[in-house]
Amino acid sequence: MTTIKQLLDQKGHDVLTIGPDETVLRALELMASRNVGGLVVTENGKPVAMFTERDYARSVILKGKSSSNTPIRDVMSSKVISVRPQQTIDECMAIMTENRFRHLPVVEDGKLVGLVSIGDLVKSIIDQQEFTIEQLKGYIASG
């Protein structure tokens, strides 16, 4: 079983973060610059929430708020669920499926050490399956 630590070691530990007092417009600019769908909202280096494209659509656009003067604090998802580096990809997939979200902050000893998306997890699962298929092909061919 692949762990989140192993996935992050391959993918990288960079995490885009934003403070709760920054504007929605600033968050959108950050997300667009890195082509990501969510940011971890942090205070004093600790994750306190997520801000995603879904939050933008539902809490800004549909409510007629202005991106340039609405603080993240007013529209962020206040429920943040994080995982530990030792957890498996399967465990994280179950958490994402059950809670219906696409990003999980990775926290170790209270410190944000990474972020995984549903895309990261799916890619890892596909890579594992391809490896298994190649191993089976090699086994069959040699027998």
Sequence and secondary structure as in RCSB ss.txt:
>XXXX:A:sequence
MTTIKQLLDQKGHDVLTIGPDETVLRALELMASRNVGGLVVTENGKPVAMFTERDYARSVILKGKSSSNTPIRDV
MSSKVISVRPQQTIDECMAIMTENRFRHLPVVEDGKLVGLVSIGDLVKSIIDQQEFTIEQLKGYIASG
>XXXX:A:secstr
  BHHHHHHHH     EE TTSBHHHHHHHHHHHT SEEEEEETTEEEEEEEHHHHIIIIITTT  TTT BGGGT
SB     B TTSBHHHHHHHHHHHT SEEEEEETTEEEEEEEHHHHHHHHHHHHHHHHHHHHHHHHH 
